[in-house]
Amino acid sequence: METKTQYKVLQGRSLKVPLILVKFDGQYSYWGWMSKKWICDPSVNKRYWLDAHFLPVTESDVKYIIKNGLLPTWIIDV
């Protein structure tokens, strides 16, 4: 059974600054802003699963966030 990739953003103090970008495709990964690649880290789920501030986003949203370093206006305005 294949897992559909899910993306989420953990928002910080400012909606324009995504602190943590998470991908789940059977394993948890986060976007490394310095390395510019996905970093597999199974403990992401354990560290942040209680946080109610995760916002589900689409793959196209993730591409925008990575390219521009901020949340798209269509997410901020929600």
Backbone as JSON Lines, residues from 0, in Angstrom:
{"i":0,"aa":"M","n":[0.84,-1.18,0.0],"ca":[0.0,0.0,0.0],"c":[0.89,1.24,0.0]}
{"i":1,"aa":"E","n":[0.67,2.13,-0.95],"ca":[1.46,3.34,-1.08],"c":[0.83,4.48,-0.27]}
{"i":2,"aa":"T","n":[1.66,5.22,0.44],"ca":[1.18,6.33,1.24],"c":[1.17,7.6,0.4]}
{"i":3,"aa":"K","n":[0.06,8.33,0.42],"ca":[0.0,9.6,-0.3],"c":[0.82,10.63,0.48]}
{"i":4,"aa":"T","n":[1.69,11.34,-0.22],"ca":[2.54,12.33,0.43],"c":[1.7,13.47,0.98]}
{"i":5,"aa":"Q","n":[1.98,13.81,2.24],"ca":[1.29,14.91,2.92],"c":[2.33,15.96,3.3]}
{"i":6,"aa":"Y","n":[1.92,17.22,3.21],"ca":[2.8,18.31,3.58],"c":[2.1,19.19,4.61]}
{"i":7,"aa":"K","n":[2.88,19.7,5.56],"ca":[2.33,20.58,6.58],"c":[3.36,21.64,6.94]}
{"i":8,"aa":"V","n":[2.86,22.77,7.37],"ca":[3.71,23.86,7.81],"c":[3.4,24.11,9.28]}
{"i":9,"aa":"L","n":[4.44,24.22,10.08],"ca":[4.28,24.62,11.47],"c":[4.59,26.11,11.51]}
{"i":10,"aa":"Q","n":[3.57,26.89,11.79],"ca":[3.72,28.33,11.76],"c":[4.4,28.85,13.01]}
{"i":11,"aa":"G","n":[5.13,29.91,12.84],"ca":[5.79,30.56,13.97],"c":[5.03,31.78,14.4]}
{"i":12,"aa":"R","n":[5.73,32.76,14.92],"ca":[5.11,34.0,15.39],"c":[4.54,34.82,14.25]}
{"i":13,"aa":"S","n":[5.11,34.69,13.08],"ca":[4.65,35.42,11.91],"c":[4.17,34.42,10.88]}
{"i":14,"aa":"L","n":[3.0,34.66,10.32],"ca":[2.47,33.75,9.3],"c":[3.33,33.76,8.05]}
{"i":15,"aa":"K","n":[4.15,34.78,7.89],"ca":[4.99,34.88,6.69],"c":[6.29,34.11,6.81]}
{"i":16,"aa":"V","n":[6.58,33.56,7.99],"ca":[7.84,32.84,8.19],"c":[7.55,31.4,8.57]}
{"i":17,"aa":"P","n":[7.58,30.47,7.6],"ca":[7.34,29.07,7.95],"c":[8.57,28.52,8.67]}
{"i":18,"aa":"L","n":[8.42,28.15,9.9],"ca":[9.56,27.65,10.66],"c":[9.88,26.22,10.29]}
{"i":19,"aa":"I","n":[8.86,25.39,10.18],"ca":[9.09,23.98,9.9],"c":[8.16,23.52,8.79]}
{"i":20,"aa":"L","n":[8.75,22.98,7.74],"ca":[8.01,22.42,6.63],"c":[8.2,20.91,6.7]}
{"i":21,"aa":"V","n":[7.09,20.18,6.87],"ca":[7.16,18.73,7.1],"c":[6.53,17.98,5.94]}
{"i":22,"aa":"K","n":[7.17,16.87,5.59],"ca":[6.66,15.97,4.55],"c":[6.49,14.59,5.18]}
{"i":23,"aa":"F","n":[5.37,13.95,4.88],"ca":[5.18,12.56,5.31],"c":[4.83,11.73,4.09]}
{"i":24,"aa":"D","n":[5.7,10.78,3.76],"ca":[5.46,9.88,2.64],"c":[5.73,8.44,3.07]}
{"i":25,"aa":"G","n":[5.37,8.15,4.3],"ca":[5.69,6.86,4.92],"c":[6.76,7.07,5.97]}
{"i":26,"aa":"Q","n":[7.54,8.11,5.79],"ca":[8.54,8.56,6.76],"c":[8.39,10.07,6.91]}
{"i":27,"aa":"Y","n":[8.78,10.58,8.06],"ca":[8.72,12.02,8.28],"c":[10.04,12.67,7.89]}
{"i":28,"aa":"S","n":[9.91,13.79,7.21],"ca":[11.07,14.58,6.81],"c":[10.74,16.05,7.03]}
{"i":29,"aa":"Y","n":[11.76,16.86,7.17],"ca":[11.56,18.3,7.23],"c":[12.48,18.95,6.21]}
{"i":30,"aa":"W","n":[12.09,20.14,5.75],"ca":[12.88,20.85,4.76],"c":[14.04,21.55,5.45]}
{"i":31,"aa":"G","n":[15.24,21.27,4.99],"ca":[16.43,21.92,5.52],"c":[16.69,23.22,4.76]}
{"i":32,"aa":"W","n":[16.42,24.34,5.39],"ca":[16.56,25.64,4.72],"c":[18.02,25.9,4.33]}
{"i":33,"aa":"M","n":[18.97,25.41,5.1],"ca":[20.38,25.61,4.78],"c":[20.84,24.6,3.71]}
{"i":34,"aa":"S","n":[20.46,23.34,3.87],"ca":[20.92,22.29,2.94],"c":[20.11,22.26,1.65]}
{"i":35,"aa":"K","n":[18.92,22.86,1.67],"ca":[18.03,22.89,0.5],"c":[17.63,21.49,0.05]}
{"i":36,"aa":"K","n":[17.36,20.62,1.04],"ca":[16.85,19.28,0.71],"c":[16.02,18.75,1.88]}
{"i":37,"aa":"W","n":[15.26,17.7,1.59],"ca":[14.44,17.07,2.62],"c":[15.34,16.23,3.51]}
{"i":38,"aa":"I","n":[15.17,16.35,4.8],"ca":[15.97,15.61,5.77],"c":[15.04,14.65,6.51]}
{"i":39,"aa":"C","n":[15.3,13.37,6.35],"ca":[14.48,12.35,7.01],"c":[14.77,12.36,8.5]}
{"i":40,"aa":"D","n":[13.72,12.51,9.29],"ca":[13.86,12.56,10.74],"c":[12.6,11.98,11.39]}
{"i":41,"aa":"P","n":[12.64,10.7,11.76],"ca":[11.46,10.06,12.36],"c":[10.98,10.75,13.64]}
{"i":42,"aa":"S","n":[11.85,11.49,14.29],"ca":[11.45,12.13,15.54],"c":[10.62,13.4,15.32]}
{"i":43,"aa":"V","n":[10.49,13.85,14.07],"ca":[9.66,15.04,13.8],"c":[8.26,14.81,14.32]}
{"i":44,"aa":"N","n":[7.68,13.65,14.04],"ca":[6.33,13.36,14.5],"c":[6.26,13.36,16.02]}
{"i":45,"aa":"K","n":[7.24,12.79,16.68],"ca":[7.24,12.73,18.14],"c":[7.4,14.11,18.77]}
{"i":46,"aa":"R","n":[8.21,14.97,18.14],"ca":[8.46,16.29,18.7],"c":[7.29,17.24,18.5]}
{"i":47,"aa":"Y","n":[6.56,17.1,17.41],"ca":[5.57,18.11,17.07],"c":[4.14,17.61,16.96]}
{"i":48,"aa":"W","n":[3.87,16.37,17.27],"ca":[2.53,15.84,17.05],"c":[1.47,16.49,17.92]}
{"i":49,"aa":"L","n":[1.85,17.03,19.06],"ca":[0.88,17.7,19.93],"c":[0.57,19.12,19.49]}
{"i":50,"aa":"D","n":[1.38,19.68,18.63],"ca":[1.21,21.06,18.23],"c":[0.0,21.21,17.31]}
{"i":51,"aa":"A","n":[-0.93,22.05,17.73],"ca":[-2.16,22.23,16.98],"c":[-2.02,23.27,15.87]}
{"i":52,"aa":"H","n":[-0.82,23.78,15.67],"ca":[-0.63,24.84,14.69],"c":[-0.16,24.34,13.33]}
{"i":53,"aa":"F","n":[-0.14,23.03,13.12],"ca":[0.22,22.5,11.81],"c":[-0.88,22.86,10.82]}
{"i":54,"aa":"L","n":[-0.47,23.34,9.68],"ca":[-1.4,23.71,8.63],"c":[-1.12,22.84,7.41]}
{"i":55,"aa":"P","n":[-2.1,22.02,7.0],"ca":[-1.89,21.2,5.8],"c":[-1.75,22.1,4.57]}
{"i":56,"aa":"V","n":[-0.82,21.77,3.69],"ca":[-0.62,22.52,2.46],"c":[-0.45,21.55,1.3]}
{"i":57,"aa":"T","n":[-0.61,22.07,0.1],"ca":[-0.48,21.24,-1.1],"c":[0.97,21.22,-1.55]}
{"i":58,"aa":"E","n":[1.27,20.33,-2.49],"ca":[2.62,20.25,-3.04],"c":[2.99,21.55,-3.75]}
{"i":59,"aa":"S","n":[2.03,22.16,-4.43],"ca":[2.33,23.43,-5.11],"c":[2.6,24.54,-4.08]}
{"i":60,"aa":"D","n":[1.91,24.51,-2.93],"ca":[2.2,25.46,-1.85],"c":[3.63,25.26,-1.35]}
{"i":61,"aa":"V","n":[4.04,24.0,-1.21],"ca":[5.39,23.69,-0.72],"c":[6.44,24.23,-1.69]}
{"i":62,"aa":"K","n":[6.21,24.06,-2.99],"ca":[7.15,24.58,-3.99],"c":[7.26,26.1,-3.87]}
{"i":63,"aa":"Y","n":[6.13,26.76,-3.65],"ca":[6.13,28.23,-3.49],"c":[6.9,28.62,-2.23]}
{"i":64,"aa":"I","n":[6.64,27.94,-1.12],"ca":[7.3,28.24,0.15],"c":[8.81,28.06,0.02]}
{"i":65,"aa":"I","n":[9.24,26.97,-0.59],"ca":[10.67,26.71,-0.74],"c":[11.32,27.76,-1.65]}
{"i":66,"aa":"K","n":[10.65,28.11,-2.74],"ca":[11.2,29.08,-3.67],"c":[11.28,30.48,-3.06]}
{"i":67,"aa":"N","n":[10.23,30.88,-2.32],"ca":[10.12,32.26,-1.84],"c":[10.45,32.44,-0.36]}
{"i":68,"aa":"G","n":[10.52,31.33,0.39],"ca":[10.85,31.42,1.81],"c":[9.73,31.93,2.69]}
{"i":69,"aa":"L","n":[8.52,31.98,2.14],"ca":[7.38,32.45,2.94],"c":[6.1,31.79,2.46]}
{"i":70,"aa":"L","n":[5.07,31.92,3.29],"ca":[3.78,31.33,2.94],"c":[3.12,32.12,1.82]}
{"i":71,"aa":"P","n":[2.41,31.44,0.94],"ca":[1.67,32.15,-0.11],"c":[0.56,33.01,0.51]}
{"i":72,"aa":"T","n":[0.22,34.1,-0.15],"ca":[-0.82,34.99,0.38],"c":[-2.16,34.28,0.51]}
{"i":73,"aa":"W","n":[-2.43,33.3,-0.38],"ca":[-3.71,32.6,-0.3],"c":[-3.82,31.75,0.97]}
{"i":74,"aa":"I","n":[-2.69,31.4,1.6],"ca":[-2.72,30.68,2.88],"c":[-2.81,31.67,4.02]}
{"i":75,"aa":"I","n":[-2.07,32.77,3.93],"ca":[-2.06,33.78,4.99],"c":[-3.45,34.38,5.17]}
{"i":76,"aa":"D","n":[-4.17,34.57,4.09],"ca":[-5.48,35.22,4.14],"c":[-6.59,34.31,4.66]}
{"i":77,"aa":"V","n":[-6.28,33.03,4.86],"ca":[-7.3,32.06,5.33],"c":[-7.64,32.31,6.77]}
